[in-house]
């Protein structure tokens, strides 16, 4: 049985297509930590921690990690604890990590992605097989429009709709008047056949502020409203007062959070991350709890590079509860970009081949491990000091 032989970390910075901002974010996307895991037969797997110090859970219940923090934790605590662990046993991997370090799910997720990747390559199967098989062979994509001007948002919405994207998420939560206006502009530009959802990232101060603002938007036929305020009990107030379904994101990190959301009837939708619960293994637990309660889900993230985004795609393909379109990049190296912008947040990427987008959905990779090789030259090009 192959075992983990070594773990290396490095920091990369991908060039962005345009600034992508949401409420509360204070640093640029794309500067993330990569993990390279090698087994004792020389096979390698890759993982990513898209850690952002200013993105976390409600009321300090979960706190932001940074690249530097994740790097330190992996090198000092996690790597020594798991060297020598056998492949293809994620329960043991998590037991070892949790025994030496409480919390810090992004650091653990990065290690676990690399573990799944190298395990799948050893067994000759894709990661989604290790997660229990596929529920779908294509993963629908939601394109995210950040905090940009109304004119820019409308132009981007029109273009991605023409490219075949069928769901657009609009970042709000800054100013009620602006928020209503930008949603109207996106709806007018995208047309009636595109679903529109909004994400306030806890931006509204009170449930009352959120309710008043969202009621003005509902004429634009919102698919859902994501995390309008902070707190499970407070998003429940919003959910009871508006017609559009409410999605929990910052309030929903792990399976225990999902249970609390269900008990309080706080949301009809939960956004599952590969990173918030600490990796794919525990993300599937979140999905199972939600499915049992009749809560529908999507997969969301922190605008990962192709390394971390492959984990997103395998989770979205595997989890039966993930029936909604997913806010994931369409990871595409520069040589394969032809001016398209739907799901494109970077002008280059770290994977050798692009994800294939068909009718607004990504075709799930079927190769061993994460399914697409990592480009060593791109890794070298975009590595930056930690």
PyMOL commands that set and color helices and strands:
alter all, ss='L'
color gray80, all
select helices_A, chain A and resi 58-60+67-82+90-100+105-123+127-130+150-162+176-190+207-220+232-241+255-263+280-293+306-318+334-336+376-382
alter helices_A, ss='H'
color red, helices_A
select strands_A, chain A and resi 4-13+31-39+44-49+138-140+142-145+167-171+195-199+222-226+245-248+269-272+296-299+357-358+361-363+383-384
alter strands_A, ss='S'
color yellow, strands_A
deselect
rebuild
show_as cartoon
